Amino acid sequence: MKKTLCALAVGATILTPVMAAAADVKVYGRAHVSLDYLDDGKDYNEVALSSNSSRLGFKVDHKINEDLTAFAQIEQQINFSSGSDDSEDSINFSTRDTYVGVKGNFGQVKVGRFDSPFKAARGSANFFGDQVGDLRNITRAYNHRFDERNPNTIEYKTPKFGGGFTATAALSLHDGTMISNDTTEDSNEKSQAYDLGLNYNAGNWDVAAAYEHYAEDVSRGERDGIRLAAAYKLTPELNVGALYQFTALDDGSGTNADANVFGVGAEYKLTDKNTLRGHVFHRDIDTADANSTLLALGLEHRLDKQFRVYGNLAAMLNDDAANLTPWSQARSNKAGSSQGVNAAGETAMGLSVGMRYDF
């Protein structure tokens, strides 16, 4: 894996000037690390570093003619805290949004592996993205996995219409890299997933609605989800957001029974460089004593447009049959049951101080 990383770095260095001569190429990235104190309310309480969705990427746009532009992106995740995932000898260098497509007056079409419209729909309501307290800790619980990057996806997005609307449709054709010659009726369709999304972005409003369906043979089984999210800028300093989500598994029971998630959040710009934010979300599930509530409060200070530091305090309040934490998503330090975190019915808390550099 180290050789792969080195080869990619050398190749990028050699090829970037060549590509730039033929197209508009941008190299970008994010280094996001935090120092966390995590306590599951019972036996686990540890301090550790975490790399939080840090990345390196390449974007390219190429104007074919006046009506058509080609575009592509390669984005990889990098672990800045340890350089590895589970093994001391490995490098965590996994694919994030990676695609190629064309766009014009008709809208845009892209293919690859990237955020589903359902996943993208939560963005306006998630004030703690890739941090302790991330909304996904309660929306992406157990087998209710809808915040995904689906492989082998074809997506169409309309041009803007109606003063701020766009619509999106996506189809993930299959899991893996190949399809077997299976004679079972509709076998290919059973490993598909599809999304429908509608967005409105105009003035002070940022609103999204999405539906997603996974067929029966995909990982974690057949399931459906509906998501509504919105943010509204009340003043230049105050932005408020809300989200509602309903998810259902075909044979869901226990912690995988039908679930509703709903809540609100806000961020207030204290000064040009300091922002206070918080949110509260509740997960109501059709199983006795399995609900959870996520609370998060944070303060961010921007040194400039590219570099920021922050401090967060988050808690997950669990009923007797639930054991969610506020730190399990989008981070390398996502301690779970294999690290001894499995305290059902407890309040799990995380205290995090971090820095993020976008380049």
Contacts in CASP RR format, 6 or more apart in sequence:
PFRMAT RR
TARGET T0000
AUTHOR 0000-0000-0000
METHOD contacts of the structure
MODEL  1
MKKTLCALAVGATILTPVMAAAADVKVYGRAHVSLDYLDDGKDYNEVALS
SNSSRLGFKVDHKINEDLTAFAQIEQQINFSSGSDDSEDSINFSTRDTYV
GVKGNFGQVKVGRFDSPFKAARGSANFFGDQVGDLRNITRAYNHRFDERN
PNTIEYKTPKFGGGFTATAALSLHDGTMISNDTTEDSNEKSQAYDLGLNY
NAGNWDVAAAYEHYAEDVSRGERDGIRLAAAYKLTPELNVGALYQFTALD
DGSGTNADANVFGVGAEYKLTDKNTLRGHVFHRDIDTADANSTLLALGLE
HRLDKQFRVYGNLAAMLNDDAANLTPWSQARSNKAGSSQGVNAAGETAMG
LSVGMRYDF
1 90 0 8 1.000
1 91 0 8 1.000
1 93 0 8 1.000
2 89 0 8 1.000
2 91 0 8 1.000
4 91 0 8 1.000
4 93 0 8 1.000
5 91 0 8 1.000
5 93 0 8 1.000
8 76 0 8 1.000
8 93 0 8 1.000
12 27 0 8 1.000
12 58 0 8 1.000
16 25 0 8 1.000
16 27 0 8 1.000
16 58 0 8 1.000
19 25 0 8 1.000
19 60 0 8 1.000
22 62 0 8 1.000
23 60 0 8 1.000
23 61 0 8 1.000
23 62 0 8 1.000
23 70 0 8 1.000
24 60 0 8 1.000
24 61 0 8 1.000
24 62 0 8 1.000
25 58 0 8 1.000
25 59 0 8 1.000
25 60 0 8 1.000
26 58 0 8 1.000
26 59 0 8 1.000
26 60 0 8 1.000
27 56 0 8 1.000
27 57 0 8 1.000
27 58 0 8 1.000
28 56 0 8 1.000
28 57 0 8 1.000
28 58 0 8 1.000
28 59 0 8 1.000
28 358 0 8 1.000
28 359 0 8 1.000
29 54 0 8 1.000
29 55 0 8 1.000
29 56 0 8 1.000
29 57 0 8 1.000
29 358 0 8 1.000
29 359 0 8 1.000
30 53 0 8 1.000
30 54 0 8 1.000
30 55 0 8 1.000
30 356 0 8 1.000
30 357 0 8 1.000
30 358 0 8 1.000
30 359 0 8 1.000
31 54 0 8 1.000
31 80 0 8 1.000
31 356 0 8 1.000
31 357 0 8 1.000
31 359 0 8 1.000
32 51 0 8 1.000
32 52 0 8 1.000
32 53 0 8 1.000
32 54 0 8 1.000
32 80 0 8 1.000
32 130 0 8 1.000
32 354 0 8 1.000
32 355 0 8 1.000
32 356 0 8 1.000
32 357 0 8 1.000
33 49 0 8 1.000
33 50 0 8 1.000
33 51 0 8 1.000
33 52 0 8 1.000
33 54 0 8 1.000
33 80 0 8 1.000
33 81 0 8 1.000
33 354 0 8 1.000
33 355 0 8 1.000
34 49 0 8 1.000
34 50 0 8 1.000
34 52 0 8 1.000
34 131 0 8 1.000
34 132 0 8 1.000
34 331 0 8 1.000
34 333 0 8 1.000
34 352 0 8 1.000
34 353 0 8 1.000
34 354 0 8 1.000
34 355 0 8 1.000
35 47 0 8 1.000
35 48 0 8 1.000
35 49 0 8 1.000
35 50 0 8 1.000
35 352 0 8 1.000
35 353 0 8 1.000
35 354 0 8 1.000
36 47 0 8 1.000
36 48 0 8 1.000
36 49 0 8 1.000
36 50 0 8 1.000
36 132 0 8 1.000
36 327 0 8 1.000
36 333 0 8 1.000
36 350 0 8 1.000
36 351 0 8 1.000
36 352 0 8 1.000
37 45 0 8 1.000
37 46 0 8 1.000
37 47 0 8 1.000
37 350 0 8 1.000
37 351 0 8 1.000
37 352 0 8 1.000
38 44 0 8 1.000
38 45 0 8 1.000
38 46 0 8 1.000
38 47 0 8 1.000
38 48 0 8 1.000
38 325 0 8 1.000
38 327 0 8 1.000
38 333 0 8 1.000
38 335 0 8 1.000
38 341 0 8 1.000
38 348 0 8 1.000
38 349 0 8 1.000
38 350 0 8 1.000
39 45 0 8 1.000
39 348 0 8 1.000
39 349 0 8 1.000
39 350 0 8 1.000
40 323 0 8 1.000
40 325 0 8 1.000
40 340 0 8 1.000
40 341 0 8 1.000
40 342 0 8 1.000
40 343 0 8 1.000
40 346 0 8 1.000
40 348 0 8 1.000
41 343 0 8 1.000
41 346 0 8 1.000
41 347 0 8 1.000
41 348 0 8 1.000
41 349 0 8 1.000
42 343 0 8 1.000
42 346 0 8 1.000
43 340 0 8 1.000
43 343 0 8 1.000
44 335 0 8 1.000
44 339 0 8 1.000
44 340 0 8 1.000
44 341 0 8 1.000
44 343 0 8 1.000
46 335 0 8 1.000
48 333 0 8 1.000
48 335 0 8 1.000
49 81 0 8 1.000
49 82 0 8 1.000
49 333 0 8 1.000
50 81 0 8 1.000
50 331 0 8 1.000
50 332 0 8 1.000
50 333 0 8 1.000
50 334 0 8 1.000
50 352 0 8 1.000
51 78 0 8 1.000
51 79 0 8 1.000
51 80 0 8 1.000
51 81 0 8 1.000
51 82 0 8 1.000
51 83 0 8 1.000
51 92 0 8 1.000
51 331 0 8 1.000
51 332 0 8 1.000
51 333 0 8 1.000
52 130 0 8 1.000
52 131 0 8 1.000
52 330 0 8 1.000
52 331 0 8 1.000
52 332 0 8 1.000
52 356 0 8 1.000
53 77 0 8 1.000
53 96 0 8 1.000
53 130 0 8 1.000
53 330 0 8 1.000
53 331 0 8 1.000
54 77 0 8 1.000
54 78 0 8 1.000
54 79 0 8 1.000
54 80 0 8 1.000
55 75 0 8 1.000
55 76 0 8 1.000
55 77 0 8 1.000
55 78 0 8 1.000
55 96 0 8 1.000
56 75 0 8 1.000
56 76 0 8 1.000
56 78 0 8 1.000
57 73 0 8 1.000
57 74 0 8 1.000
57 75 0 8 1.000
57 76 0 8 1.000
58 73 0 8 1.000
58 74 0 8 1.000
58 75 0 8 1.000
59 71 0 8 1.000
59 72 0 8 1.000
59 73 0 8 1.000
60 71 0 8 1.000
60 72 0 8 1.000
60 73 0 8 1.000
61 69 0 8 1.000
61 70 0 8 1.000
61 71 0 8 1.000
62 69 0 8 1.000
62 70 0 8 1.000
62 71 0 8 1.000
63 69 0 8 1.000
64 70 0 8 1.000
64 102 0 8 1.000
67 104 0 8 1.000
67 105 0 8 1.000
68 102 0 8 1.000
68 103 0 8 1.000
68 104 0 8 1.000
69 102 0 8 1.000
69 103 0 8 1.000
69 104 0 8 1.000
70 100 0 8 1.000
70 101 0 8 1.000
70 102 0 8 1.000
71 100 0 8 1.000
71 101 0 8 1.000
71 102 0 8 1.000
71 103 0 8 1.000
71 108 0 8 1.000
71 110 0 8 1.000
72 99 0 8 1.000
72 100 0 8 1.000
72 101 0 8 1.000
73 97 0 8 1.000
73 98 0 8 1.000
73 99 0 8 1.000
73 100 0 8 1.000
74 98 0 8 1.000
75 95 0 8 1.000
75 96 0 8 1.000
75 97 0 8 1.000
75 98 0 8 1.000
76 93 0 8 1.000
76 94 0 8 1.000
76 95 0 8 1.000
76 96 0 8 1.000
77 92 0 8 1.000
77 93 0 8 1.000
77 94 0 8 1.000
77 95 0 8 1.000
77 96 0 8 1.000
78 92 0 8 1.000
78 93 0 8 1.000
79 85 0 8 1.000
79 91 0 8 1.000
79 92 0 8 1.000
79 332 0 8 1.000
81 332 0 8 1.000
81 333 0 8 1.000
82 92 0 8 1.000
82 332 0 8 1.000
83 91 0 8 1.000
83 92 0 8 1.000
84 90 0 8 1.000
84 91 0 8 1.000
84 92 0 8 1.000
85 92 0 8 1.000
85 332 0 8 1.000
92 332 0 8 1.000
95 113 0 8 1.000
96 149 0 8 1.000
97 113 0 8 1.000
97 114 0 8 1.000
97 115 0 8 1.000
97 149 0 8 1.000
98 112 0 8 1.000
98 113 0 8 1.000
98 114 0 8 1.000
99 110 0 8 1.000
99 111 0 8 1.000
99 112 0 8 1.000
99 113 0 8 1.000
99 114 0 8 1.000
100 110 0 8 1.000
100 111 0 8 1.000
100 112 0 8 1.000
101 108 0 8 1.000
101 109 0 8 1.000
101 110 0 8 1.000
101 111 0 8 1.000
102 108 0 8 1.000
102 109 0 8 1.000
102 110 0 8 1.000
103 109 0 8 1.000
104 159 0 8 1.000
105 159 0 8 1.000
106 159 0 8 1.000
107 156 0 8 1.000
107 157 0 8 1.000
107 158 0 8 1.000
107 159 0 8 1.000
108 156 0 8 1.000
108 157 0 8 1.000
109 154 0 8 1.000
109 155 0 8 1.000
109 156 0 8 1.000
109 157 0 8 1.000
110 154 0 8 1.000
110 155 0 8 1.000
111 153 0 8 1.000
111 154 0 8 1.000
111 155 0 8 1.000
112 151 0 8 1.000
112 152 0 8 1.000
112 153 0 8 1.000
112 154 0 8 1.000
113 149 0 8 1.000
113 150 0 8 1.000
113 151 0 8 1.000
113 152 0 8 1.000
113 153 0 8 1.000
114 149 0 8 1.000
114 153 0 8 1.000
114 155 0 8 1.000
115 149 0 8 1.000
116 146 0 8 1.000
116 148 0 8 1.000
116 149 0 8 1.000
116 150 0 8 1.000
116 153 0 8 1.000
116 170 0 8 1.000
116 172 0 8 1.000
116 193 0 8 1.000
116 195 0 8 1.000
116 210 0 8 1.000
116 212 0 8 1.000
117 155 0 8 1.000
117 168 0 8 1.000
117 169 0 8 1.000
117 170 0 8 1.000
117 195 0 8 1.000
117 196 0 8 1.000
117 197 0 8 1.000
117 210 0 8 1.000
117 212 0 8 1.000
118 146 0 8 1.000
118 147 0 8 1.000
118 148 0 8 1.000
118 195 0 8 1.000
118 197 0 8 1.000
118 210 0 8 1.000
118 211 0 8 1.000
118 212 0 8 1.000
118 225 0 8 1.000
118 227 0 8 1.000
119 146 0 8 1.000
119 147 0 8 1.000
119 148 0 8 1.000
119 149 0 8 1.000
120 208 0 8 1.000
120 210 0 8 1.000
121 197 0 8 1.000
121 199 0 8 1.000
121 208 0 8 1.000
121 209 0 8 1.000
121 210 0 8 1.000
121 227 0 8 1.000
121 228 0 8 1.000
121 229 0 8 1.000
122 135 0 8 1.000
122 136 0 8 1.000
122 139 0 8 1.000
122 147 0 8 1.000
122 208 0 8 1.000
122 227 0 8 1.000
122 229 0 8 1.000
122 243 0 8 1.000
122 245 0 8 1.000
123 208 0 8 1.000
123 229 0 8 1.000
124 206 0 8 1.000
124 207 0 8 1.000
124 208 0 8 1.000
124 229 0 8 1.000
124 230 0 8 1.000
124 231 0 8 1.000
124 241 0 8 1.000
125 135 0 8 1.000
125 229 0 8 1.000
125 230 0 8 1.000
125 231 0 8 1.000
125 241 0 8 1.000
125 242 0 8 1.000
125 243 0 8 1.000
125 265 0 8 1.000
125 279 0 8 1.000
126 134 0 8 1.000
126 135 0 8 1.000
126 136 0 8 1.000
126 243 0 8 1.000
127 135 0 8 1.000
127 241 0 8 1.000
127 265 0 8 1.000
127 266 0 8 1.000
127 267 0 8 1.000
127 277 0 8 1.000
127 278 0 8 1.000
127 279 0 8 1.000
127 296 0 8 1.000
128 134 0 8 1.000
128 135 0 8 1.000
128 277 0 8 1.000
128 278 0 8 1.000
128 279 0 8 1.000
128 296 0 8 1.000
128 298 0 8 1.000
128 312 0 8 1.000
128 314 0 8 1.000
129 135 0 8 1.000
129 136 0 8 1.000
129 330 0 8 1.000
130 330 0 8 1.000
130 331 0 8 1.000
131 310 0 8 1.000
131 312 0 8 1.000
131 330 0 8 1.000
131 331 0 8 1.000
131 352 0 8 1.000
131 354 0 8 1.000
132 296 0 8 1.000
132 312 0 8 1.000
132 314 0 8 1.000
132 326 0 8 1.000
132 327 0 8 1.000
132 331 0 8 1.000
132 350 0 8 1.000
132 351 0 8 1.000
132 352 0 8 1.000
133 294 0 8 1.000
133 296 0 8 1.000
133 312 0 8 1.000
133 314 0 8 1.000
133 326 0 8 1.000
133 327 0 8 1.000
133 350 0 8 1.000
134 326 0 8 1.000
134 329 0 8 1.000
134 330 0 8 1.000
134 331 0 8 1.000
135 243 0 8 1.000
135 279 0 8 1.000
135 281 0 8 1.000
135 294 0 8 1.000
136 147 0 8 1.000
136 329 0 8 1.000
136 330 0 8 1.000
137 294 0 8 1.000
137 316 0 8 1.000
137 324 0 8 1.000
137 325 0 8 1.000
137 326 0 8 1.000
137 327 0 8 1.000
137 328 0 8 1.000
137 329 0 8 1.000
138 261 0 8 1.000
138 281 0 8 1.000
138 282 0 8 1.000
138 283 0 8 1.000
138 292 0 8 1.000
138 294 0 8 1.000
138 316 0 8 1.000
138 324 0 8 1.000
139 146 0 8 1.000
139 147 0 8 1.000
139 243 0 8 1.000
139 245 0 8 1.000
139 261 0 8 1.000
139 281 0 8 1.000
139 283 0 8 1.000
140 146 0 8 1.000
140 147 0 8 1.000
140 329 0 8 1.000
141 255 0 8 1.000
141 259 0 8 1.000
141 283 0 8 1.000
141 292 0 8 1.000
141 324 0 8 1.000
142 255 0 8 1.000
142 256 0 8 1.000
143 220 0 8 1.000
143 221 0 8 1.000
143 223 0 8 1.000
143 249 0 8 1.000
143 252 0 8 1.000
143 256 0 8 1.000
144 223 0 8 1.000
144 247 0 8 1.000
144 249 0 8 1.000
144 256 0 8 1.000
144 259 0 8 1.000
145 219 0 8 1.000
145 220 0 8 1.000
145 223 0 8 1.000
146 212 0 8 1.000
146 223 0 8 1.000
146 225 0 8 1.000
146 227 0 8 1.000
146 245 0 8 1.000
146 247 0 8 1.000
147 329 0 8 1.000
150 170 0 8 1.000
150 172 0 8 1.000
150 193 0 8 1.000
151 172 0 8 1.000
151 174 0 8 1.000
151 175 0 8 1.000
151 176 0 8 1.000
152 172 0 8 1.000
152 173 0 8 1.000
152 174 0 8 1.000
152 175 0 8 1.000
152 176 0 8 1.000
153 170 0 8 1.000
153 171 0 8 1.000
153 172 0 8 1.000
153 173 0 8 1.000
154 170 0 8 1.000
154 171 0 8 1.000
154 173 0 8 1.000
155 168 0 8 1.000
155 169 0 8 1.000
155 170 0 8 1.000
155 171 0 8 1.000
156 168 0 8 1.000
156 169 0 8 1.000
156 170 0 8 1.000
157 166 0 8 1.000
157 167 0 8 1.000
157 168 0 8 1.000
158 166 0 8 1.000
158 167 0 8 1.000
158 168 0 8 1.000
159 166 0 8 1.000
160 166 0 8 1.000
163 202 0 8 1.000
164 200 0 8 1.000
164 201 0 8 1.000
164 202 0 8 1.000
165 198 0 8 1.000
165 199 0 8 1.000
165 200 0 8 1.000
166 198 0 8 1.000
166 199 0 8 1.000
166 201 0 8 1.000
167 196 0 8 1.000
167 197 0 8 1.000
167 198 0 8 1.000
167 199 0 8 1.000
168 195 0 8 1.000
168 196 0 8 1.000
168 197 0 8 1.000
168 198 0 8 1.000
168 199 0 8 1.000
169 194 0 8 1.000
169 195 0 8 1.000
169 196 0 8 1.000
169 197 0 8 1.000
170 194 0 8 1.000
170 195 0 8 1.000
171 192 0 8 1.000
171 193 0 8 1.000
171 194 0 8 1.000
171 195 0 8 1.000
172 192 0 8 1.000
172 193 0 8 1.000
172 194 0 8 1.000
173 179 0 8 1.000
173 188 0 8 1.000
173 192 0 8 1.000
174 188 0 8 1.000
174 191 0 8 1.000
174 192 0 8 1.000
175 191 0 8 1.000
175 217 0 8 1.000
175 218 0 8 1.000
175 219 0 8 1.000
179 188 0 8 1.000
180 187 0 8 1.000
182 188 0 8 1.000
187 217 0 8 1.000
189 215 0 8 1.000
190 215 0 8 1.000
190 216 0 8 1.000
190 217 0 8 1.000
190 218 0 8 1.000
191 215 0 8 1.000
191 217 0 8 1.000
191 218 0 8 1.000
192 215 0 8 1.000
192 218 0 8 1.000
193 212 0 8 1.000
193 213 0 8 1.000
193 214 0 8 1.000
193 215 0 8 1.000
193 218 0 8 1.000
194 212 0 8 1.000
194 213 0 8 1.000
195 210 0 8 1.000
195 211 0 8 1.000
195 212 0 8 1.000
195 213 0 8 1.000
196 210 0 8 1.000
196 211 0 8 1.000
197 208 0 8 1.000
197 209 0 8 1.000
197 210 0 8 1.000
197 211 0 8 1.000
198 208 0 8 1.000
198 209 0 8 1.000
198 210 0 8 1.000
199 207 0 8 1.000
199 208 0 8 1.000
199 209 0 8 1.000
200 206 0 8 1.000
200 207 0 8 1.000
200 208 0 8 1.000
201 207 0 8 1.000
204 232 0 8 1.000
204 233 0 8 1.000
204 234 0 8 1.000
205 230 0 8 1.000
205 231 0 8 1.000
205 232 0 8 1.000
206 230 0 8 1.000
206 231 0 8 1.000
206 232 0 8 1.000
207 229 0 8 1.000
207 230 0 8 1.000
207 231 0 8 1.000
208 227 0 8 1.000
208 228 0 8 1.000
208 229 0 8 1.000
208 230 0 8 1.000
209 226 0 8 1.000
209 227 0 8 1.000
209 228 0 8 1.000
209 229 0 8 1.000
210 226 0 8 1.000
210 227 0 8 1.000
211 224 0 8 1.000
211 225 0 8 1.000
211 226 0 8 1.000
211 227 0 8 1.000
212 224 0 8 1.000
212 225 0 8 1.000
212 227 0 8 1.000
213 223 0 8 1.000
213 224 0 8 1.000
213 225 0 8 1.000
214 220 0 8 1.000
214 221 0 8 1.000
214 222 0 8 1.000
214 223 0 8 1.000
214 224 0 8 1.000
215 222 0 8 1.000
216 222 0 8 1.000
216 250 0 8 1.000
220 249 0 8 1.000
221 249 0 8 1.000
221 250 0 8 1.000
222 249 0 8 1.000
222 250 0 8 1.000
222 251 0 8 1.000
223 247 0 8 1.000
223 248 0 8 1.000
223 249 0 8 1.000
223 250 0 8 1.000
224 247 0 8 1.000
224 248 0 8 1.000
225 245 0 8 1.000
225 246 0 8 1.000
225 247 0 8 1.000
225 248 0 8 1.000
226 245 0 8 1.000
226 246 0 8 1.000
226 247 0 8 1.000
227 243 0 8 1.000
227 244 0 8 1.000
227 245 0 8 1.000
228 243 0 8 1.000
228 244 0 8 1.000
228 245 0 8 1.000
229 241 0 8 1.000
229 242 0 8 1.000
229 243 0 8 1.000
229 244 0 8 1.000
230 241 0 8 1.000
230 242 0 8 1.000
230 243 0 8 1.000
231 239 0 8 1.000
231 240 0 8 1.000
231 241 0 8 1.000
231 242 0 8 1.000
232 239 0 8 1.000
232 240 0 8 1.000
232 241 0 8 1.000
233 239 0 8 1.000
234 240 0 8 1.000
236 269 0 8 1.000
237 268 0 8 1.000
237 269 0 8 1.000
237 270 0 8 1.000
238 266 0 8 1.000
238 267 0 8 1.000
238 268 0 8 1.000
238 269 0 8 1.000
239 266 0 8 1.000
239 267 0 8 1.000
239 268 0 8 1.000
240 264 0 8 1.000
240 265 0 8 1.000
240 266 0 8 1.000
241 264 0 8 1.000
241 265 0 8 1.000
241 266 0 8 1.000
242 262 0 8 1.000
242 263 0 8 1.000
242 264 0 8 1.000
242 265 0 8 1.000
243 261 0 8 1.000
243 262 0 8 1.000
243 263 0 8 1.000
243 281 0 8 1.000
244 260 0 8 1.000
244 261 0 8 1.000
244 262 0 8 1.000
244 263 0 8 1.000
245 260 0 8 1.000
245 261 0 8 1.000
245 262 0 8 1.000
246 258 0 8 1.000
246 259 0 8 1.000
246 260 0 8 1.000
246 261 0 8 1.000
247 258 0 8 1.000
247 259 0 8 1.000
247 261 0 8 1.000
248 258 0 8 1.000
248 259 0 8 1.000
249 256 0 8 1.000
249 257 0 8 1.000
249 258 0 8 1.000
252 258 0 8 1.000
253 287 0 8 1.000
254 285 0 8 1.000
254 287 0 8 1.000
254 290 0 8 1.000
254 321 0 8 1.000
255 285 0 8 1.000
255 287 0 8 1.000
255 290 0 8 1.000
255 321 0 8 1.000
255 322 0 8 1.000
257 285 0 8 1.000
257 286 0 8 1.000
257 287 0 8 1.000
257 290 0 8 1.000
258 285 0 8 1.000
258 286 0 8 1.000
259 283 0 8 1.000
259 284 0 8 1.000
259 285 0 8 1.000
259 286 0 8 1.000
260 283 0 8 1.000
260 284 0 8 1.000
260 285 0 8 1.000
261 281 0 8 1.000
261 282 0 8 1.000
261 283 0 8 1.000
261 284 0 8 1.000
262 281 0 8 1.000
262 282 0 8 1.000
262 284 0 8 1.000
263 279 0 8 1.000
263 280 0 8 1.000
263 281 0 8 1.000
263 282 0 8 1.000
264 279 0 8 1.000
264 280 0 8 1.000
265 277 0 8 1.000
265 278 0 8 1.000
265 279 0 8 1.000
265 280 0 8 1.000
266 277 0 8 1.000
266 278 0 8 1.000
266 279 0 8 1.000
267 275 0 8 1.000
267 276 0 8 1.000
267 277 0 8 1.000
267 278 0 8 1.000
268 275 0 8 1.000
268 276 0 8 1.000
268 277 0 8 1.000
269 275 0 8 1.000
270 276 0 8 1.000
273 301 0 8 1.000
273 302 0 8 1.000
273 303 0 8 1.000
274 299 0 8 1.000
274 300 0 8 1.000
274 301 0 8 1.000
274 302 0 8 1.000
275 299 0 8 1.000
275 300 0 8 1.000
275 302 0 8 1.000
276 298 0 8 1.000
276 299 0 8 1.000
277 297 0 8 1.000
277 298 0 8 1.000
277 299 0 8 1.000
277 300 0 8 1.000
278 296 0 8 1.000
278 297 0 8 1.000
278 298 0 8 1.000
279 294 0 8 1.000
279 295 0 8 1.000
279 296 0 8 1.000
280 293 0 8 1.000
280 294 0 8 1.000
280 295 0 8 1.000
280 296 0 8 1.000
281 293 0 8 1.000
281 294 0 8 1.000
282 291 0 8 1.000
282 292 0 8 1.000
282 293 0 8 1.000
282 294 0 8 1.000
283 291 0 8 1.000
283 292 0 8 1.000
283 293 0 8 1.000
283 294 0 8 1.000
283 322 0 8 1.000
283 324 0 8 1.000
284 291 0 8 1.000
285 291 0 8 1.000
285 322 0 8 1.000
287 321 0 8 1.000
288 321 0 8 1.000
289 319 0 8 1.000
289 320 0 8 1.000
289 321 0 8 1.000
289 322 0 8 1.000
290 319 0 8 1.000
290 321 0 8 1.000
290 322 0 8 1.000
291 318 0 8 1.000
291 319 0 8 1.000
291 322 0 8 1.000
292 316 0 8 1.000
292 317 0 8 1.000
292 318 0 8 1.000
292 319 0 8 1.000
292 322 0 8 1.000
292 324 0 8 1.000
293 316 0 8 1.000
293 317 0 8 1.000
294 314 0 8 1.000
294 315 0 8 1.000
294 316 0 8 1.000
294 317 0 8 1.000
294 324 0 8 1.000
294 326 0 8 1.000
295 314 0 8 1.000
295 315 0 8 1.000
295 316 0 8 1.000
295 317 0 8 1.000
296 312 0 8 1.000
296 313 0 8 1.000
296 314 0 8 1.000
296 315 0 8 1.000
296 326 0 8 1.000
297 312 0 8 1.000
297 313 0 8 1.000
297 314 0 8 1.000
298 310 0 8 1.000
298 311 0 8 1.000
298 312 0 8 1.000
298 313 0 8 1.000
299 310 0 8 1.000
299 311 0 8 1.000
300 308 0 8 1.000
300 309 0 8 1.000
300 310 0 8 1.000
300 311 0 8 1.000
301 308 0 8 1.000
301 309 0 8 1.000
301 310 0 8 1.000
302 308 0 8 1.000
303 309 0 8 1.000
306 357 0 8 1.000
306 358 0 8 1.000
306 359 0 8 1.000
307 355 0 8 1.000
307 356 0 8 1.000
307 357 0 8 1.000
307 358 0 8 1.000
308 355 0 8 1.000
308 356 0 8 1.000
309 353 0 8 1.000
309 354 0 8 1.000
309 355 0 8 1.000
309 356 0 8 1.000
310 352 0 8 1.000
310 353 0 8 1.000
310 354 0 8 1.000
310 355 0 8 1.000
310 356 0 8 1.000
311 352 0 8 1.000
311 353 0 8 1.000
311 354 0 8 1.000
312 350 0 8 1.000
312 351 0 8 1.000
312 352 0 8 1.000
312 353 0 8 1.000
313 349 0 8 1.000
313 350 0 8 1.000
313 351 0 8 1.000
313 352 0 8 1.000
314 326 0 8 1.000
314 327 0 8 1.000
314 349 0 8 1.000
314 350 0 8 1.000
314 352 0 8 1.000
315 326 0 8 1.000
315 347 0 8 1.000
315 348 0 8 1.000
315 349 0 8 1.000
315 350 0 8 1.000
316 324 0 8 1.000
316 325 0 8 1.000
316 326 0 8 1.000
316 347 0 8 1.000
316 348 0 8 1.000
316 349 0 8 1.000
317 347 0 8 1.000
318 324 0 8 1.000
318 344 0 8 1.000
318 345 0 8 1.000
318 346 0 8 1.000
318 347 0 8 1.000
318 348 0 8 1.000
319 345 0 8 1.000
320 344 0 8 1.000
320 345 0 8 1.000
321 344 0 8 1.000
321 345 0 8 1.000
322 344 0 8 1.000
322 345 0 8 1.000
323 341 0 8 1.000
323 342 0 8 1.000
323 343 0 8 1.000
323 344 0 8 1.000
323 345 0 8 1.000
323 346 0 8 1.000
323 348 0 8 1.000
324 348 0 8 1.000
325 335 0 8 1.000
325 336 0 8 1.000
325 341 0 8 1.000
325 348 0 8 1.000
326 348 0 8 1.000
326 349 0 8 1.000
326 350 0 8 1.000
327 333 0 8 1.000
327 334 0 8 1.000
327 335 0 8 1.000
327 348 0 8 1.000
327 350 0 8 1.000
327 352 0 8 1.000
328 334 0 8 1.000
328 335 0 8 1.000
328 336 0 8 1.000
335 341 0 8 1.000
336 342 0 8 1.000
341 348 0 8 1.000
END
